[in-house]
Amino acid sequence: MSQGPSLIFDKSSLESLNIHEAALMDNFYMSTITPLFFVECLGDLEKQLKSGSTPEQLVGSLADRTPDSQGYPNVHHMAILNGELTRQFDIKTVYERVAMAHGEPVQLGDKKGVVYRKSKEQEALERWTKRQFLDVERNIAKQWRRSLTAVDFDAMVKHVMRNIGPWRTPKTLEDAKQIADTIIDYLDTEWLLRFGLDLLGLPEAINVPNAADIVIADWIQRRRPPLREHVPYFVFLLTVNLFFCLVLPTQLLRNVKASHQVDLAYLYYLPFCSVFTSKDNFHAQIIPLFLDPHQTFVNGIDFKEDLKKLDAYYSAMPEEVLKTGLINFAGTPPDDTSFLITRLWDKYLPAWRDIKAAPKKPRDPEADKKLIEELNQMSDSPDLKPHDERDPDKINYVTIIKDVKVRKGKWQRFSEEQEQRMRDQGLLH
């Protein structure tokens, strides 16, 4: 499959798509699927719907549209915070890419790689796309949702304001973001580190006695570097929460509800995408404030319209072309920059046009078979041994093991010949 920009979507964007548009989204974007998406969707299982559909039908429809080919579950933000605070995770190595769990460093001969075998998160995602809503996953989502919606906004604001001192009332949302950044940069660093760890729920992040003292000691041992350099993800999470506490007492965001805590938590995952899309007005107001200049916010309405336009564009192709599969006739987006996806590929994968224009060598089935055998060896060979290389530029290969549907909606993803060859090689069942 093609790759594409890394994307985070919320429920509002996905539920606006039909199954055919969702298949094209999965073809042209690499989706970072956050825990918040499951919290939103599985919350619908407890609703009584006026439409006549059952909650299971509604959630099942969302599950059908969820990316399975290029959708990857992101690790929970508290686990990422834990990794950063214990020096086991460096956000710079995955910035604008999904943070996946359980990457296994392996080496075969002189080739070093990382194999992502099926983590619990990946297995849960695959069950989800098969409409297997297990009670344990419902319960996990309930716990996440309750931990978010149980937050007492008034108490949180009072706690923050009492500790950070009197700050002027922000005049705009942009002003509130600037004040939050100023607080991070100018308050005493050690005090801010202790305060932030408490506000973000350090006991959940590092379940050890005197955890704050350990984090502080590590910071001092490293000669007290600026927090933005030392623990950038911690700073990002703290900024989001300070911003919200500055805004809540104002009228800059109206009708703030408990559910907005779930909406806000989507911001915790912004470092792990290039593109964020939502139809939610709350997200439209806030998300752009926390994106860096290289990232893009796309309103869910525009996102839907582009996929609808792509659907019409490809549906008009001759039947003999469509039978070759998306991987062949839609391996890259249309050249026409009136398509949003084309402009995003130009921004995030600028070499794609040169690669597309390069002369194509005819596929050699024997060479393909040999390549599959080599890839299998790189993930399953008994001669594999671990390595400690952390620089992603020095890794020779990455293997991700997952199940993929060969067809989605009206679209064939592969030609019939490719499907049969993959079955012969044991890749399809």
C-alpha positions as CSV (number, residue, x, y, z in Angstrom):
1,M,0.0,0.0,0.0
2,S,1.0,3.6,-0.4
3,Q,2.0,5.4,2.7
4,G,1.0,9.0,3.0
5,P,0.9,11.7,5.7
6,S,0.4,10.6,9.2
7,L,-3.2,11.4,10.2
8,I,-5.2,11.7,13.5
9,F,-9.0,11.7,13.1
10,D,-11.7,11.8,15.7
11,K,-15.1,10.2,15.6
12,S,-16.8,13.2,14.1
13,S,-14.6,12.9,10.9
14,L,-14.8,9.2,10.5
15,E,-18.6,9.0,11.0
16,S,-19.1,11.5,8.2
17,L,-17.5,9.2,5.6
18,N,-19.1,6.3,3.8
19,I,-17.3,3.0,3.6
20,H,-15.9,3.7,0.1
21,E,-14.5,7.1,1.2
22,A,-13.0,5.5,4.3
23,A,-11.2,2.9,2.2
24,L,-9.6,5.7,0.2
25,M,-8.6,7.5,3.4
26,D,-6.9,4.3,4.5
27,N,-5.1,4.1,1.1
28,F,-3.7,7.6,1.2
29,Y,-3.0,8.3,4.9
30,M,-1.2,6.5,7.6
31,S,-3.6,6.8,10.6
32,T,-2.5,7.2,14.2
33,I,-5.4,5.7,16.1
34,T,-5.6,7.2,19.6
35,P,-7.1,5.6,22.7
36,L,-9.5,8.6,22.7
37,F,-11.1,7.4,19.5
38,F,-12.1,4.1,21.2
39,V,-13.3,6.0,24.2
40,E,-15.6,8.1,22.0
41,C,-16.9,5.2,20.0
42,L,-17.4,2.6,22.7
43,G,-19.2,5.3,24.8
44,D,-22.0,5.0,22.1
45,L,-22.6,1.4,23.2
46,E,-24.2,2.8,26.4
47,K,-26.5,5.2,24.5
48,Q,-30.2,4.7,23.6
49,L,-30.4,5.9,20.0
50,K,-33.5,7.8,18.6
51,S,-32.6,6.8,15.1
52,G,-33.9,3.3,15.5
53,S,-30.4,1.8,15.1
54,T,-28.9,-0.1,18.0
55,P,-25.7,1.2,19.6
56,E,-24.0,-2.0,18.4
57,Q,-25.0,-1.1,14.8
58,L,-23.7,2.4,15.1
59,V,-20.4,1.3,16.6
60,G,-20.1,-1.5,14.1
61,S,-20.5,0.9,11.3
62,L,-17.7,3.0,12.7
63,A,-15.6,-0.1,13.1
64,D,-16.1,-1.0,9.4
65,R,-14.8,2.4,8.4
66,T,-11.8,2.4,10.8
67,P,-8.4,2.1,8.9
68,D,-7.1,-1.5,9.0
69,S,-4.4,-1.3,6.3
70,Q,-2.6,1.8,7.4
71,G,-4.1,2.3,10.8
72,Y,-1.8,1.9,13.8
73,P,-2.8,2.2,17.5
74,N,-0.9,4.8,19.5
75,V,0.4,4.1,23.0
76,H,-1.6,5.7,25.8
77,H,-0.2,9.2,26.6
78,M,0.5,8.2,30.3
79,A,2.7,5.3,29.1
80,I,4.6,7.8,26.8
81,L,5.0,10.2,29.7
82,N,6.3,7.3,31.8
83,G,8.8,6.5,29.1
84,E,10.1,10.0,28.8
85,L,10.5,10.6,32.5
86,T,12.4,7.3,32.9
87,R,14.6,8.1,29.9
88,Q,13.3,5.2,27.9
89,F,11.5,7.3,25.2
90,D,12.7,10.2,23.1
91,I,9.8,12.0,21.3
92,K,12.2,13.3,18.7
93,T,12.6,9.8,17.3
94,V,8.8,9.5,16.4
95,Y,7.7,13.1,16.0
96,E,4.8,13.3,13.5
97,R,4.6,9.5,13.5
98,V,2.6,7.0,15.4
99,A,4.2,5.9,18.7
100,M,3.7,2.1,18.6
101,A,4.1,-0.4,21.4
102,H,6.5,-3.3,21.7
103,G,9.0,-2.7,18.9
104,E,11.5,-5.5,19.1
105,P,15.1,-4.6,18.0
106,V,16.5,-7.6,16.0
107,Q,19.6,-8.2,14.0
108,L,20.3,-10.8,11.3
109,G,23.8,-10.7,10.0
110,D,24.8,-7.1,9.5
111,K,21.2,-5.9,9.1
112,K,19.5,-4.2,12.1
113,G,15.8,-3.8,12.2
114,V,12.8,-3.4,14.4
115,V,9.9,-5.9,14.4
116,Y,6.5,-4.8,15.6
117,R,4.7,-8.0,16.5
118,K,1.1,-7.9,17.3
119,S,0.8,-5.9,20.5
120,K,-2.3,-6.0,22.7
121,E,-3.3,-2.6,21.2
122,Q,-2.9,-4.0,17.6
123,E,-4.9,-7.2,18.5
124,A,-7.6,-5.0,20.0
125,L,-7.7,-2.9,16.9
126,E,-8.0,-5.9,14.6
127,R,-10.9,-7.3,16.8
128,W,-12.5,-3.9,16.6
129,T,-12.4,-3.8,12.8
130,K,-14.0,-7.3,12.9
131,R,-16.8,-6.0,15.1
132,Q,-15.7,-8.1,18.0
133,F,-16.5,-5.7,20.9
134,L,-15.1,-7.6,23.8
135,D,-16.3,-6.8,27.3
136,V,-12.7,-6.3,28.5
137,E,-12.2,-3.6,25.9
138,R,-15.5,-2.0,26.8
139,N,-14.4,-1.9,30.4
140,I,-10.9,-0.4,29.5
141,A,-12.6,2.3,27.5
142,K,-15.0,2.9,30.4
143,Q,-12.1,3.4,32.7
144,W,-10.4,5.8,30.4
145,R,-13.6,7.8,29.9
146,R,-14.4,7.9,33.6
147,S,-10.8,9.0,34.5
148,L,-11.3,11.9,32.0
149,T,-14.9,12.9,32.6
150,A,-14.6,12.6,36.4
151,V,-12.3,15.7,36.4
152,D,-13.7,18.5,38.5
153,F,-13.0,21.5,36.3
154,D,-13.7,24.1,39.0
155,A,-11.4,22.4,41.5
156,M,-8.7,22.0,38.8
157,V,-8.8,25.6,37.9
158,K,-8.6,26.7,41.6
159,H,-5.7,24.4,42.2
160,V,-3.7,25.7,39.3
161,M,-4.4,29.4,39.9
162,R,-3.7,29.0,43.6
163,N,-0.2,27.6,42.8
164,I,0.9,29.5,39.8
165,G,-0.1,32.9,41.2
166,P,-2.2,35.7,39.7
167,W,-2.1,35.9,35.9
168,R,-4.1,38.3,33.8
169,T,-7.3,37.1,32.1
170,P,-6.5,36.0,28.5
171,K,-8.3,38.1,25.9
172,T,-8.3,35.4,23.2
173,L,-7.5,31.8,22.9
174,E,-4.2,32.7,21.2
175,D,-3.4,34.9,24.2
176,A,-4.2,32.1,26.6
177,K,-1.7,29.8,24.7
178,Q,1.0,32.6,24.9
179,I,0.4,33.0,28.7
180,A,0.7,29.2,29.2
181,D,4.0,29.2,27.3
182,T,5.2,32.2,29.4
183,I,4.4,30.3,32.6
184,I,6.4,27.3,31.4
185,D,9.4,29.5,30.5
186,Y,9.6,31.9,33.4
187,L,8.5,30.1,36.6
188,D,11.1,28.4,38.7
189,T,12.1,25.2,36.8
190,E,12.3,22.8,39.8
191,W,9.1,24.0,41.3
192,L,7.3,23.8,37.9
193,L,8.6,20.3,37.4
194,R,7.2,19.2,40.7
195,F,3.9,21.0,40.2
196,G,3.5,19.7,36.7
197,L,4.2,16.1,37.7
198,D,1.5,16.4,40.3
199,L,-1.0,18.0,38.0
200,L,-0.5,15.4,35.3
201,G,-0.9,12.5,37.7
202,L,2.6,11.3,38.4
203,P,1.4,8.3,40.5
204,E,-0.2,6.9,37.3
205,A,2.9,7.6,35.2
206,I,5.6,6.1,37.5
207,N,4.3,3.8,40.2
208,V,7.3,4.0,42.5
209,P,7.8,5.7,45.9
210,N,9.2,9.3,45.8
211,A,8.9,9.3,42.0
212,A,9.1,13.1,41.8
213,D,12.4,13.1,43.7
214,I,13.8,10.6,41.2
215,V,12.8,12.7,38.3
216,I,14.2,15.9,39.9
217,A,17.4,14.1,40.7
218,D,17.8,13.0,37.1
219,W,17.2,16.6,35.9
220,I,19.9,17.9,38.4
221,Q,22.4,15.2,37.4
222,R,22.0,16.3,33.8
223,R,23.0,19.8,34.8
224,R,19.5,21.3,34.9
225,P,18.8,21.6,31.2
226,P,15.7,23.6,30.1
227,L,12.6,21.5,30.4
228,R,11.7,22.0,26.8
229,E,14.9,20.1,25.9
230,H,14.9,17.7,28.8
231,V,11.2,16.5,28.9
232,P,9.5,18.0,25.8
233,Y,6.4,15.7,26.0
234,F,5.9,16.6,29.7
235,V,6.1,20.3,28.8
236,F,3.6,19.8,25.9
237,L,1.1,18.0,28.2
238,L,1.5,20.6,30.9
239,T,1.0,23.5,28.4
240,V,-2.3,21.9,27.2
241,N,-3.6,21.7,30.8
242,L,-2.4,25.2,31.8
243,F,-4.1,26.6,28.7
244,F,-7.4,24.9,29.6
245,C,-7.3,26.2,33.1
246,L,-6.6,29.8,31.9
247,V,-9.5,29.6,29.4
248,L,-12.2,27.9,31.6
249,P,-13.0,30.9,33.8
250,T,-13.5,33.1,30.7
251,Q,-16.2,33.1,28.0
252,L,-13.7,32.2,25.3
253,L,-15.0,28.7,25.2
254,R,-18.8,28.5,25.8
255,N,-20.8,25.7,27.2
256,V,-17.8,23.7,28.4
257,K,-19.0,20.2,29.3
258,A,-17.4,17.1,30.9
259,S,-17.2,15.6,27.4
260,H,-14.8,18.4,26.4
261,Q,-12.2,16.7,28.6
262,V,-12.2,13.8,26.1
263,D,-11.9,16.4,23.2
264,L,-9.1,18.1,25.0
265,A,-7.2,14.9,25.5
266,Y,-6.9,14.5,21.8
267,L,-4.4,17.3,22.0
268,Y,-2.1,15.0,24.0
269,Y,-1.5,13.0,20.8
270,L,-0.7,15.9,18.4
271,P,3.0,15.2,18.4
272,F,2.2,11.9,16.7
273,C,0.7,13.1,13.4
274,S,1.3,15.5,10.6
275,V,-2.4,16.1,9.9
276,F,-5.3,16.4,12.3
277,T,-8.9,16.4,11.1
278,S,-12.2,17.0,13.0
279,K,-15.6,18.4,12.4
280,D,-15.8,19.4,16.1
281,N,-15.9,23.2,16.6
282,F,-14.0,22.7,19.9
283,H,-11.1,21.1,18.0
284,A,-11.3,23.7,15.2
285,Q,-10.7,26.5,17.7
286,I,-8.0,24.9,19.8
287,I,-6.0,22.3,17.7
288,P,-4.3,24.9,15.4
289,L,-2.9,26.7,18.5
290,F,-0.9,23.6,19.4
291,L,0.4,22.5,16.0
292,D,3.8,23.5,14.8
293,P,4.2,25.3,11.5
294,H,4.8,22.0,9.7
295,Q,1.6,20.3,10.9
296,T,-1.8,20.8,9.3
297,F,-5.4,21.0,10.7
298,V,-8.1,20.0,8.2
299,N,-11.7,20.8,8.9
300,G,-13.7,17.5,8.7
301,I,-16.1,19.0,6.1
302,D,-13.2,19.7,3.8
303,F,-11.7,16.3,4.5
304,K,-15.0,14.6,3.6
305,E,-15.4,16.6,0.4
306,D,-11.9,15.7,-0.8
307,L,-12.5,12.0,-0.3
308,K,-15.9,12.3,-2.0
309,K,-14.1,13.9,-4.9
310,L,-11.5,11.1,-5.0
311,D,-14.2,8.5,-4.9
312,A,-15.9,10.0,-8.0
313,Y,-12.5,10.4,-9.7
314,Y,-11.5,6.8,-9.3
315,S,-15.0,5.3,-9.8
316,A,-14.9,6.8,-13.3
317,M,-12.0,4.7,-14.3
318,P,-12.5,1.7,-16.7
319,E,-13.3,-1.6,-15.1
320,E,-10.1,-3.2,-16.3
321,V,-8.2,-0.6,-14.4
322,L,-10.2,-0.9,-11.2
323,K,-9.6,-4.7,-11.2
324,T,-5.9,-4.1,-10.8
325,G,-6.5,-2.9,-7.2
326,L,-6.0,0.4,-5.3
327,I,-2.3,-0.5,-4.7
328,N,-1.7,-0.3,-8.5
329,F,-4.1,2.4,-9.9
330,A,-4.1,4.6,-6.7
331,G,-0.6,4.0,-5.4
332,T,-0.1,7.8,-5.4
333,P,-2.7,10.5,-5.5
334,P,-3.9,12.3,-8.6
335,D,-1.4,14.8,-10.1
336,D,-4.1,17.5,-9.9
337,T,-3.4,19.9,-7.0
338,S,-7.1,20.8,-6.7
339,F,-7.2,17.6,-4.5
340,L,-6.4,18.2,-0.9
341,I,-4.6,14.8,-0.6
342,T,-2.3,15.8,-3.5
343,R,-1.3,19.0,-1.8
344,L,-0.7,17.1,1.5
345,W,1.5,14.5,-0.3
346,D,3.4,17.4,-1.9
347,K,4.0,18.9,1.5
348,Y,4.9,15.7,3.5
349,L,6.2,13.3,0.8
350,P,7.7,15.7,-1.8
351,A,9.6,13.0,-3.6
352,W,6.5,11.1,-4.6
353,R,6.2,12.7,-8.0
354,D,9.8,11.8,-9.0
355,I,9.3,8.2,-7.8
356,K,6.1,8.0,-9.8
357,A,7.8,9.4,-13.0
358,A,10.7,7.0,-12.8
359,P,10.7,4.1,-15.2
360,K,8.9,1.1,-13.8
361,K,10.6,-2.3,-13.9
362,P,8.2,-5.2,-14.6
363,R,7.4,-7.2,-11.5
364,D,9.3,-10.5,-11.2
365,P,7.2,-13.1,-9.2
366,E,10.4,-15.0,-8.3
367,A,12.0,-11.9,-7.0
368,D,8.9,-11.0,-5.0
369,K,8.9,-14.5,-3.5
370,K,12.5,-14.2,-2.5
371,L,11.8,-10.8,-1.0
372,I,9.0,-12.2,1.1
373,E,11.3,-15.1,2.3
374,E,13.9,-12.5,3.3
375,L,11.4,-10.4,5.2
376,N,10.1,-13.5,7.0
377,Q,13.7,-14.4,8.0
378,M,14.2,-10.9,9.3
379,S,11.3,-11.4,11.7
380,D,11.2,-15.1,12.4
381,S,14.7,-16.5,11.9
382,P,16.1,-18.5,14.8
383,D,19.4,-16.7,14.2
384,L,17.9,-13.3,15.2
385,K,19.7,-11.5,18.0
386,P,18.9,-8.2,19.8
387,H,20.7,-4.9,19.2
388,D,20.9,-1.6,21.0
389,E,20.8,0.8,18.1
390,R,18.6,3.8,18.9
391,D,19.2,6.0,15.9
392,P,16.4,5.3,13.4
393,D,18.6,6.5,10.5
394,K,20.9,3.5,11.2
395,I,18.0,0.9,11.1
396,N,17.9,-1.2,7.9
397,Y,14.3,-2.3,8.1
398,V,11.1,-2.1,10.0
399,T,8.6,-5.0,9.9
400,I,5.0,-4.6,11.1
401,I,2.9,-7.8,11.5
402,K,-0.8,-7.3,11.2
403,D,-3.9,-8.5,9.4
404,V,-5.4,-6.5,6.5
405,K,-8.7,-6.9,4.6
406,V,-8.1,-7.4,0.9
407,R,-11.3,-5.5,0.0
408,K,-13.1,-2.6,1.6
409,G,-16.3,-1.2,0.4
410,K,-16.4,-1.4,-3.4
411,W,-12.6,-1.3,-3.7
412,Q,-10.2,-4.1,-4.4
413,R,-6.9,-3.3,-2.8
414,F,-5.0,-5.8,-4.9
415,S,-5.4,-7.5,-8.2
416,E,-6.8,-11.0,-8.2
417,E,-3.4,-12.3,-9.2
418,Q,-1.7,-10.5,-6.3
419,E,-4.4,-11.8,-3.9
420,Q,-3.7,-15.4,-5.1
421,R,0.1,-14.9,-4.9
422,M,-0.3,-13.7,-1.3
423,R,-2.4,-16.7,-0.5
424,D,0.2,-19.0,-1.9
425,Q,2.8,-17.3,0.2
426,G,0.7,-17.7,3.3
427,L,0.1,-13.9,3.7
428,L,-3.7,-14.2,3.2
429,H,-6.1,-16.8,4.6
